[in-house]
Amino acid sequence: MSKPKGWKQLPIGGLIIEAGNAEKYVTGGWRSFYPVHDQEKCSNCLQCWIFCPDSAIKVKDGKIREIDMKHCKGCGICAKECPPKIKAITMVEEMKG
């Protein structure tokens, strides 16, 4: 068994050493609510995409194409940031069972 690293050998806390590492972690199972995107109402202002902390809003050609449920934690920021007059994203409770 190898000896654990000492505190001087550990990287400084709070650093993301490897770029793009969040893609490796499927975190969608954490949520209790999930977003539903209504393409008919959506103006593609991309406010949801800008504010999504999980990069779960997928955009192609300047339009929202899908919400990546494998990475969406259900925080509701996308629904909150969607303009009030549009409300193209609503949060729905996950099914129990």
C-alpha positions in Angstrom: 0.0 0.0 0.0 1.4 3.4 -1.0 1.8 6.2 1.5 -0.8 9.0 1.1 0.4 12.4 -0.2 1.3 15.0 2.3 -0.4 18.4 2.4 2.5 20.0 0.5 2.0 17.6 -2.4 -1.7 18.3 -2.9 -2.9 21.0 -5.3 -4.4 24.1 -3.9 -8.1 23.6 -3.2 -10.8 25.0 -5.5 -8.8 24.6 -8.6 -10.1 22.9 -11.7 -6.9 21.3 -13.0 -8.4 19.6 -16.0 -10.4 21.6 -18.6 -13.9 20.3 -19.3 -14.0 17.7 -16.6 -17.7 18.2 -15.7 -18.6 16.3 -18.9 -17.2 13.1 -17.3 -19.7 13.3 -14.4 -23.3 12.3 -14.9 -25.2 14.4 -12.3 -28.8 14.4 -13.6 -29.8 11.9 -10.9 -29.4 14.6 -8.2 -32.5 16.5 -9.3 -36.0 16.4 -7.9 -37.4 18.8 -10.6 -36.5 18.9 -14.3 -36.9 21.6 -17.0 -39.4 21.3 -19.9 -38.6 23.5 -22.8 -41.4 24.7 -25.1 -39.9 25.4 -28.5 -43.1 27.1 -29.7 -42.8 29.8 -27.0 -39.0 30.1 -27.1 -37.5 33.3 -28.6 -34.0 31.8 -28.5 -32.7 34.7 -26.4 -30.3 32.2 -24.9 -30.6 33.6 -21.3 -31.1 30.0 -20.0 -27.9 28.9 -21.8 -25.9 31.8 -20.4 -26.9 31.1 -16.8 -27.0 27.3 -16.7 -24.3 26.2 -14.3 -24.2 22.7 -15.7 -23.9 23.5 -19.5 -27.0 21.4 -19.9 -28.7 23.7 -22.4 -27.5 22.6 -25.9 -27.5 25.2 -28.7 -27.0 24.7 -32.4 -27.2 27.5 -35.0 -28.2 30.0 -32.4 -31.2 28.0 -31.2 -31.9 25.8 -28.2 -32.0 22.2 -29.4 -32.3 20.2 -26.2 -31.6 20.1 -22.4 -29.1 17.5 -21.5 -30.8 15.6 -18.7 -27.7 13.6 -17.9 -26.1 16.8 -16.6 -29.1 18.9 -15.5 -29.3 19.0 -11.7 -32.8 20.7 -11.8 -31.7 23.9 -10.1 -34.4 25.9 -12.0 -32.0 28.8 -13.0 -33.0 28.3 -16.7 -36.7 28.7 -15.9 -36.0 31.7 -13.7 -33.9 33.5 -16.3 -36.4 32.8 -19.1 -38.1 36.2 -19.8 -41.4 36.4 -17.8 -43.5 37.3 -20.9 -42.2 34.1 -22.7 -41.9 31.4 -20.0 -40.6 28.8 -22.4 -39.1 26.7 -19.6 -41.1 25.3 -16.8 -39.9 23.1 -13.9 -41.7 19.8 -13.4 -41.4 17.5 -10.4 -39.6 14.2 -11.1 -41.8 11.1 -10.9 -41.6 9.3 -7.6 -41.2 5.6 -7.8 
